[in-house]
């Protein structure tokens, strides 16, 4: 595949989670860059009528050019860019991973630097709320641009940020001249499939929970929240009205209303709208009728766009525009809403951030929400999930609990997980003496098994130091066992002891870098609650289930009379606090 793909030449790679495949477009036959939507759509009709593919994007502002009720915008802000391709190559998950693997070199994105003053944007939110109070609109999506420093090659950054589950409608486009579009969009704008239309507006979010229970609770609260439901319904009705312009009368339907979709950093509320395309129309007519998506304008749509033009100080560009492809004959098409999208030029990128403003919106809270939406630039998912087990002659103790924990993490982060196949591989392992078994599950679902000698059992109580918790208690790395353990391992090495126990800023103890904490009291073992920010240890879970342990908040004072640390590999180990290092003479 690499021989047919040169990232120095313009290309487009667009992912579609629903069909679990990516489409790779290279060697463009023609390139269209236009500021005239009507002329551009005519060109797209000609290309697709001649049996070719059209791949590209429309800026948000292109929607102004096609709507007489909207005022003209500054020259150059409304644009369409498409390339013409004779065919495309379809890649499944494995082929896509192989394609991106050579570009998995170090790359990162810096923190976003807003290109508007916070006070100015807060004032704009207040102005929008006045329009809402006056009855002009019900809601408006207000945005601002930010600058992001880029380190490494843009394709390497995309390879680092992209996962099929985190960006179900993402893609990367090299437009030539050093211009890159990196799209990590979770939102489907619309899909057309031989006369059937689907749109899936997205409105309403909630952050993921740290534990499985908290995560399920967050999703359940979002699903029933009246405010989020009202906003979602408002935009869903808008999309229904837009689709009705190109649909057979009476065929516009809403299904899966208020569904909650889960992504690595958040839960998202969506609704699905379907329709039958009216005779005489094609996917290009759908694009012209719907663009821009109502979820990023507000309602009513035209008045919201007028207010956006009045209150936003900069053109949005690709952000909140549309990115996708149209197939031969314009019978098929798929477009994403271009959110969570970087427009890269050189070592900097432009990133749009926004929030839906309603009557009771708090301006400062909306600003904070906008900045929080840039978290996708810092991957919140592991590359590898890990289980460390004890392989004994004839069995793996607590195997079911290990696999349960691994499966929960795999579901949380969207890793494929074939449990029956893995159980078969594990049952085939043989050993004459106890050994250490390390299981690694990759993002593609690939499993690696590593066997090594079992560490010798220490004699007497092991020495343990106290260390500040190196991560925020809500950090996912504390709740899931993964390959991203550098901060925890570094703290243990710095302590110079067998293990270190982590202390939160409120003085509560959590766990060790690779062990759980247990303090004997009244014939039972006390262990810190998961809510304090720690791994659901397998040995810990067994002791709790058997009634030999119970959860309780613990501090350093509780360690004075002895304690245990333990995990499934080593069991319970007696432990004692190591003497504090002597102060260095002044």
C-alpha positions in Angstrom: 0.0 0.0 0.0 2.8 2.4 0.8 4.1 2.2 -2.7 0.8 3.6 -3.9 0.6 6.4 -1.3 2.9 9.4 -1.2 2.1 11.9 1.5 4.1 14.5 -0.3 1.4 14.6 -2.9 -2.2 15.8 -2.4 -4.5 13.0 -1.1 -7.6 12.4 1.1 -8.1 9.6 3.6 -11.6 9.6 5.1 -12.8 7.2 7.7 -16.4 5.8 8.1 -17.1 4.0 11.3 -20.5 2.7 10.2 -19.0 0.7 7.4 -15.7 0.1 9.3 -13.6 1.3 6.4 -11.6 4.2 5.1 -11.5 5.6 1.6 -8.2 6.7 0.2 -8.2 9.1 -2.7 -4.9 9.9 -4.6 -3.8 11.2 -8.0 -6.5 13.8 -8.5 -7.6 14.3 -12.1 -8.8 17.8 -11.5 -8.8 20.3 -8.6 -11.7 22.8 -8.0 -11.2 25.8 -5.7 -14.1 28.2 -6.0 -15.9 31.0 -4.1 -19.1 30.5 -6.1 -21.1 27.6 -4.7 -23.6 27.5 -7.7 -20.8 27.1 -10.2 -18.9 24.7 -8.0 -22.0 22.4 -7.6 -22.4 22.5 -11.4 -18.8 21.2 -11.7 -19.4 18.5 -9.1 -22.5 17.4 -11.0 -20.5 17.1 -14.2 -17.7 15.1 -12.5 -20.0 12.6 -10.9 -22.3 12.3 -14.0 -19.1 11.2 -15.9 -18.6 8.4 -13.4 -15.9 10.0 -11.1 -15.6 10.8 -7.4 -15.6 14.3 -5.9 -13.8 14.7 -2.6 -13.4 17.8 -0.5 -14.8 20.4 1.8 -16.9 23.6 2.0 -16.2 26.4 4.5 -18.9 27.3 6.9 -19.3 30.6 5.1 -20.1 28.9 1.8 -23.6 28.5 3.3 -24.0 32.3 3.1 -23.4 32.4 -0.6 -26.3 30.0 -1.3 -28.8 31.8 0.9 -30.3 35.1 -0.4 -31.4 36.1 3.1 -27.8 36.1 4.4 -25.5 39.1 3.9 -22.4 38.7 1.8 -19.2 38.0 3.8 -15.7 39.3 3.4 -14.1 38.1 0.1 -12.3 34.8 0.4 -14.1 33.5 3.5 -16.6 31.4 1.5 -14.9 28.7 -0.4 -15.3 25.1 -1.7 -12.3 22.9 -2.5 -12.8 19.5 -4.2 -10.7 17.1 -6.2 -11.8 14.7 -8.9 -10.8 11.0 -8.7 -11.3 8.2 -11.1 -11.6 5.7 -8.3 -10.9 5.2 -4.6 -9.3 2.4 -2.5 -11.2 1.0 0.4 -9.2 0.0 3.6 -10.5 -2.0 6.5 -9.2 -1.4 10.0 -6.1 -3.6 9.6 -5.2 -2.0 6.3 -5.7 1.5 7.7 -3.4 0.7 10.6 -0.8 -0.6 8.2 -1.1 2.5 6.1 -0.5 4.8 9.1 2.1 2.7 10.9 5.1 4.1 9.0 4.1 7.6 10.1 3.7 6.9 13.8 6.7 9.1 14.6 6.8 11.6 17.5 4.3 14.4 17.0 2.1 16.5 19.3 -0.1 19.6 19.5 0.3 22.4 22.0 -2.3 24.0 24.1 -4.8 26.2 22.1 -4.2 29.9 22.3 -7.5 31.8 21.7 -7.3 34.4 19.0 -10.0 36.5 20.7 -9.9 38.2 24.0 -11.9 36.3 26.6 -13.8 39.5 27.6 -14.8 40.1 24.0 -16.2 36.6 23.6 -18.1 36.7 26.9 -19.6 40.0 25.7 -20.7 38.3 22.5 -22.3 35.5 24.5 -24.2 38.1 26.5 -25.3 39.8 23.3 -26.6 36.4 21.9 -28.5 35.9 25.1 -30.2 39.3 24.6 -31.4 38.1 21.2 -32.7 34.9 22.8 -34.5 37.0 25.4 -36.0 39.2 22.7 -37.4 36.1 20.9 -35.2 36.4 17.8 -33.8 32.9 18.3 -33.9 29.9 20.6 -30.2 29.0 20.4 -27.0 30.0 18.6 -23.7 28.2 18.3 -21.0 30.8 19.1 -17.4 30.0 18.3 -13.9 31.5 18.2 -10.6 30.5 16.6 -7.4 29.4 18.4 -3.8 28.9 17.4 -2.1 25.6 18.1 1.6 24.9 17.8 2.3 21.7 15.9 5.3 19.5 16.6 6.2 16.8 14.1 4.7 15.9 10.7 1.0 16.5 10.3 0.4 13.0 9.2 2.2 11.7 12.3 0.0 13.9 14.4 -3.1 12.5 12.8 -1.8 8.9 13.3 -1.3 9.7 17.0 -4.7 11.4 17.5 -6.9 9.2 15.4 -8.7 6.1 16.5 -11.7 4.7 14.7 -13.9 4.9 17.8 -12.8 8.4 18.9 -13.3 9.9 15.4 -16.0 7.9 13.6 -16.2 10.5 10.8 -12.6 11.7 10.8 -10.0 12.0 8.1 -6.9 13.7 6.9 -6.5 15.7 3.7 -3.3 17.1 2.2 -4.4 19.9 0.0 -1.0 20.7 -1.3 1.2 23.8 -0.7 1.8 22.8 2.9 -2.0 22.8 3.8 -3.3 20.0 5.8 -6.8 19.3 7.3 -6.8 16.9 10.3 -10.4 16.1 11.1 -11.3 14.1 14.3 -15.0 14.6 13.9 -17.5 12.5 15.8 -20.5 14.0 14.0 -22.1 12.7 10.8 -23.5 15.6 8.7 -25.4 13.4 6.3 -25.1 10.2 4.3 -26.8 9.4 1.0 -27.1 5.8 -0.1 -29.1 5.1 -3.3 -32.0 7.3 -2.5 -32.0 6.9 1.3 -30.8 9.8 3.5 -29.5 9.8 7.0 -28.5 12.7 9.2 -27.3 12.4 12.8 -27.3 15.8 14.6 -25.2 15.9 17.8 -26.2 18.1 20.7 -25.6 17.5 24.4 -22.4 16.3 26.1 -21.2 14.8 29.4 -17.7 13.9 30.5 -16.8 10.3 31.0 -16.8 8.8 34.5 -13.7 7.5 36.1 -15.2 4.2 37.3 -17.5 1.9 35.4 -20.4 2.8 37.7 -19.7 6.6 37.4 -19.4 6.3 33.6 -22.7 4.5 33.3 -24.3 7.1 35.6 -23.0 10.0 33.6 -24.5 8.5 30.4 -27.8 7.8 32.1 -28.0 11.4 33.5 -27.3 12.8 30.0 -29.9 10.6 28.4 -32.7 12.0 30.6 -31.5 15.6 31.2 -34.3 18.0 30.2 -32.0 20.8 29.1 -29.9 18.6 26.8 -33.0 16.9 25.4 -34.6 20.3 24.6 -31.5 21.5 22.8 -31.1 18.2 20.9 -34.8 18.3 19.9 -34.5 21.8 18.7 -31.7 21.0 16.3 -33.3 17.7 15.3 -36.4 19.6 14.1 -34.2 22.0 12.2 -32.5 19.1 10.4 -35.9 17.6 9.6 -37.0 20.8 8.0 -33.8 21.0 5.9 -34.1 17.4 4.7 -37.8 18.0 3.8 -36.5 20.4 1.0 -35.1 17.4 -0.9 -37.1 14.5 0.4 -40.2 12.7 -0.8 -43.1 14.3 1.2 -44.0 12.3 4.3 -40.8 10.3 4.4 -38.8 12.3 6.9 -38.6 10.3 10.1 -36.8 10.6 13.4 -35.4 7.4 15.0 -33.1 6.8 17.9 -34.1 10.1 19.5 -31.8 11.2 22.3 -29.4 8.3 21.9 -26.2 8.5 23.9 -22.9 7.7 22.0 -19.7 7.2 23.9 -16.3 8.4 23.0 -13.0 8.3 24.8 -13.4 11.7 26.6 -17.2 12.2 26.6 -20.7 11.0 26.1 -22.6 12.7 23.3 -26.4 12.9 22.7 -27.5 12.3 19.1 -30.7 11.8 17.2 -31.1 10.1 13.8 -33.2 11.6 11.0 -33.9 9.6 7.8 -35.7 10.4 4.6 -36.2 9.2 1.0 -34.6 11.4 -1.6 -37.1 13.0 -4.0 -36.9 12.0 -7.7 -34.7 14.4 -9.7 -32.4 15.2 -6.8 -28.9 13.9 -6.0 -26.6 13.9 -3.1 -25.2 17.2 -4.4 -28.7 18.8 -3.9 -28.7 17.4 -0.4 -25.3 19.1 0.3 -26.6 22.4 -1.1 -29.8 22.2 0.9 -28.3 21.3 4.3 -25.0 23.1 4.4 -24.0 24.2 7.0 -25.3 21.7 9.5 -27.9 23.1 11.9 -26.1 21.7 14.9 -23.4 24.3 14.5 -25.7 27.3 13.7 -28.6 27.4 16.0 -32.4 27.8 15.6 -34.0 29.2 13.7 -31.2 28.6 11.3 -31.1 31.7 9.1 -31.6 34.2 11.9 -29.0 32.3 14.0 -26.5 32.6 11.1 -27.2 36.3 10.8 -26.5 36.8 14.5 -23.3 34.7 14.2 -22.1 36.9 11.4 -22.8 39.9 13.6 -21.2 38.7 16.8 -18.2 36.5 15.7 -15.1 38.5 14.9 -13.4 36.0 12.6 -14.4 33.7 9.7 -14.8 30.1 10.7 -13.3 28.6 7.6 -13.3 24.8 7.5 -14.4 24.6 11.1 -18.1 23.8 11.3 -18.1 23.4 7.5 -18.5 20.1 5.7 -15.9 17.5 4.7 -16.6 14.3 2.7 -17.0 12.6 -0.6 -19.6 12.1 -3.4 -19.6 8.9 -5.4 -20.2 8.3 -9.1 -23.6 9.4 -10.3 -24.0 11.4 -7.0 -26.1 8.4 -5.8 -23.8 8.0 -2.7 -22.2 10.6 -0.4 -21.0 10.9 3.1 -20.0 14.2 4.8 -18.9 14.9 8.4 -19.4 18.2 10.3 -15.9 19.6 10.5 -15.5 19.9 14.2 -12.4 18.9 16.2 -10.6 19.8 13.1 -7.1 21.4 12.6 -6.2 23.5 9.6 -2.4 23.1 9.5 0.1 25.3 7.7 3.7 24.9 8.6 4.3 24.5 12.4 1.0 26.1 13.4 -2.7 25.1 13.1 -6.0 26.9 13.4 -8.6 25.2 15.6 -12.2 26.3 16.1 -13.9 26.0 19.4 -17.5 26.7 20.2 -20.6 26.2 22.4 -24.3 26.3 22.0 -25.8 29.3 23.7 -29.3 29.2 25.2 -31.3 31.4 27.5 -29.7 30.2 30.8 -26.1 29.9 29.5 -23.4 31.1 31.9 -20.8 33.0 29.7 -17.7 31.9 31.7 -18.9 28.3 31.9 -19.4 28.3 28.1 -15.8 29.7 27.6 -14.5 26.9 29.9 -16.5 24.3 27.9 -15.0 25.6 24.7 -11.4 25.2 26.0 -12.3 21.7 27.4 -13.3 20.6 23.9 -9.7 20.9 22.8 -8.9 17.9 25.0 -9.0 15.7 21.9 -5.5 17.1 21.1 -4.2 15.2 24.1 -5.1 11.6 23.6 -7.2 10.3 26.4 -6.9 6.7 25.5 -4.1 4.2 25.9 -2.2 2.6 23.1 -2.0 -0.7 25.0 -4.0 -2.3 27.7 -2.2 -4.7 30.1 -2.9 -7.6 32.4 -0.2 -9.1 34.5 -1.0 -12.6 35.8 0.5 -15.6 37.5 0.8 -18.7 35.3 0.9 -21.8 37.5 1.1 -25.5 36.4 -2.5 -26.2 35.3 -4.1 -22.8 35.9 -4.0 -19.0 36.0 -5.4 -17.8 39.3 -8.2 -15.3 39.1 -8.2 -15.5 35.3 -11.9 -14.6 35.0 -11.4 -11.4 37.0 -8.4 -10.4 34.9 -10.3 -10.9 31.7 -13.3 -9.1 33.2 -11.2 -6.0 34.0 -9.5 -6.1 30.6 -12.8 -6.4 28.8 -14.3 -3.4 30.7 -11.3 -1.3 29.7 -11.5 -2.5 26.1 -15.2 -1.5 26.0 -14.3 1.9 27.7 -11.7 2.8 25.0 -13.2 1.0 22.0 -10.6 -1.7 21.6 -11.8 -4.9 19.8 -11.7 -7.8 22.3 -12.3 -11.4 21.2 -12.6 -13.0 24.6 -13.3 -16.6 23.5 -10.2 -16.6 21.2 -8.0 -15.2 24.0 -9.3 -17.8 26.5 -8.4 -20.5 24.1 -4.8 -19.2 23.7 -4.4 -18.9 27.5 -5.7 -22.4 28.1 -3.0 -23.8 25.8 -0.2 -22.3 27.9 1.9 -24.8 29.9 4.5 -24.3 32.6 6.4 -26.6 35.0 6.8 -23.8 37.6 5.1 -20.5 38.4 5.9 -17.8 35.9 4.9 -14.1 35.2 2.5 -13.8 32.3 2.0 -10.3 30.7 -0.9 -9.8 28.3 -0.9 -6.8 26.0 -4.1 -5.8 24.1 -3.5 -3.2 21.3 -6.0 -0.7 19.8 -6.5 -3.1 16.8 -7.4 -6.0 19.0 -4.1 -7.7 18.6 -2.9 -9.6 21.7 0.7 -10.3 22.7 1.6 -12.8 25.5 4.9 -12.4 27.3 6.3 -15.0 29.7 9.2 -14.3 32.2 10.5 -15.7 35.4 8.5 -15.0 38.5 10.3 -12.4 40.7 11.6 -13.9 43.9 9.4 -13.4 47.0 10.9 -10.8 49.3 11.9 -11.8 52.9 10.2 -9.9 55.7 8.2 -6.7 55.4 9.0 -4.7 52.3 10.0 -1.1 52.6 7.5 1.4 51.2 7.8 5.2 50.8 5.1 7.8 50.5 4.9 10.0 47.4 2.6 12.6 46.1 0.0 11.3 43.6 1.6 12.2 40.3 -1.7 12.4 38.4 -5.1 14.0 39.0 -7.4 11.6 40.8 -9.7 11.7 37.8 -7.0 10.7 35.3 -8.0 7.6 33.3 -4.5 6.2 33.8 -5.3 5.5 37.4 -8.5 3.6 36.7 -7.2 1.4 33.8 -4.1 -0.7 33.6 -2.3 0.4 30.4 1.2 0.9 28.9 1.0 4.6 29.9 2.6 4.1 33.3 5.6 6.4 33.1 4.5 8.8 35.8 3.7 6.0 38.3 6.9 4.0 37.6 9.0 7.2 37.9 7.6 7.9 41.3 8.5 4.5 42.6 12.1 4.7 41.2 12.6 8.1 42.7 11.6 6.7 46.1 14.4 4.2 46.1 12.2 1.7 47.8 10.4 -1.6 47.0 7.2 0.3 46.4 5.7 3.7 47.0 2.2 4.6 48.2 0.5 7.6 46.6 -0.9 10.5 48.7 -3.6 12.8 47.3 -3.5 16.5 48.0 -6.2 16.0 50.7 -3.8 13.5 52.5 -5.8 10.4 51.6 -3.9 7.4 50.4 -4.8 5.6 47.2 -2.5 2.7 46.1 1.0 1.8 45.1 2.5 2.1 41.7 1.7 -1.6 41.0 0.0 -2.8 44.2 -3.1 -2.2 46.2 -3.0 -1.1 49.8 -4.6 -3.1 52.7 -4.6 -2.1 56.4 -5.7 -4.8 58.9 -8.3 -3.6 61.4 -10.9 -5.6 63.4 -10.3 -8.8 61.6 -10.7 -7.3 58.2 -8.5 -5.5 55.6 -9.3 -1.9 54.8 -8.6 -0.6 51.3 -9.1 2.8 49.8 -12.3 3.3 47.7 -12.0 3.4 43.9 -13.5 6.8 43.9 -10.3 8.2 45.3 -8.5 7.5 42.1 -7.0 4.0 41.8 -6.9 0.8 39.8 -9.6 -1.8 40.5 -7.0 -4.4 41.4 -7.8 -8.1 40.8 -6.6 -9.3 44.2 -8.4 -6.4 45.8 -11.7 -7.3 44.0 -11.4 -10.9 45.2 -10.9 -9.9 48.8 -13.8 -7.5 48.7 -16.1 -10.2 47.1 -15.1 -12.7 49.8 -15.8 -10.3 52.6 -12.2 -10.2 53.8 -11.8 -6.6 52.9 -13.9 -3.4 52.9 -13.4 0.1 51.5 -12.4 2.9 53.8 -10.6 6.2 53.6 -7.0 5.9 54.9 -4.2 8.3 55.7 -0.5 7.8 56.6 -1.5 7.6 60.3 -3.3 4.3 59.6 0.0 2.7 58.5 1.7 3.0 61.9 0.9 -0.5 63.1 1.7 -2.3 59.9 -0.1 -2.9 56.6 0.0 -5.0 53.4 0.5 -4.3 49.8 -0.5 -6.8 47.1 -1.5 -7.8 43.6 -2.6 -10.9 41.8 0.9 -11.8 40.8 2.5 -11.6 44.3 -0.4 -12.0 46.7 -0.3 -10.1 50.0 3.1 -8.8 51.2 3.7 -7.4 54.7 5.0 -3.9 54.4 6.4 -1.1 56.6 7.1 2.6 55.9 10.7 3.2 55.1 12.5 5.8 57.3 12.3 9.3 55.9 15.6 10.4 54.4 17.8 12.5 56.7 17.7 16.2 55.9 20.7 17.5 54.0 22.9 19.7 56.3 22.6 23.4 55.5 
